[in-house]
Amino acid sequence: MTHPAPSTDSYVYKRLRHLGLEQALALKTAAVVKVHSFEAGSVIWAKGSEVQSWQYIVDGLVAAAIPTTNSQSTPISIYGKGSWFGEQPIINRKPSYAEYVCLVDTEVLALPATHFDQLFVDDAGFARHVAKLMAWRVQKTSETLMLMKLGNPCLRTVMGLAQFAEALAYRSDRPPTIPFGVGVEIPIPQTTLASLCGVSRTLFSEYVQQLAAASWLKISYSKLEILQISAWLGFASRQRERNFSNLNPSVAELLAELQSCDHTQ
């Protein structure tokens, strides 16, 4: 059975054009892109494995995490719907530095690594797009890792939730792609979220309850909804820019800072 050739109206073609590819090259590349579906909990790539494709999240949520000795993982990056991921090990020609795991049922487009390499060498628009994406991600990830490592459990929880807000709001690159007045849902159980934030389930629940009482979150079965998205994005940005001067804040101090960020948007 033969499949129809990609057209300029196809979803894959439009995603490739957004990366800076010219029409003819985008059509040619679209023919090699595959669609894959994963269930929640599936590992797309294990740490130390070969990354065979650059992937785009059509729907779902993926975490790049470092497995730890207590069977938990420390998240390095979180990718939401509309994000490409996996470029770093492909460009470095190294095994994956992290485990890429689906936090919910996820559907992706997969561009083979060999074609990614060729585009990166031959197409200046594509190379610029990927370079800008990598530079932004490296800075954001490094600053966040420092904060998550040195901050107290309260700060790790709130900053971890802010990471999810960013992943769900920013897509592949800046600026945010959802209106500032809209909330975003994190369809993940609190036990998993606590692990991703690097705190116990008990502490996570305590802080989340206080955030909900102050109307920054809405708690539902097996999911949280982050409210006032602009304040959360402002909070995450402010934490990175302040050189980590306050790594042991109280819940009250963080609530006040969220309120301050809400007023400054």
Helices and strands as residue ranges (DSSP letters): H 11-18, H 23-30, E 34-38, E 43-45, E 53-59, E 62-67, E 73-79, E 84-85, H 87-92, E 99-102, E 106-112, H 113-122, H 124-150, H 153-170, E 184-186, H 190-197, H 201-213, E 217-220, E 223-226, H 229-241, H 251-264
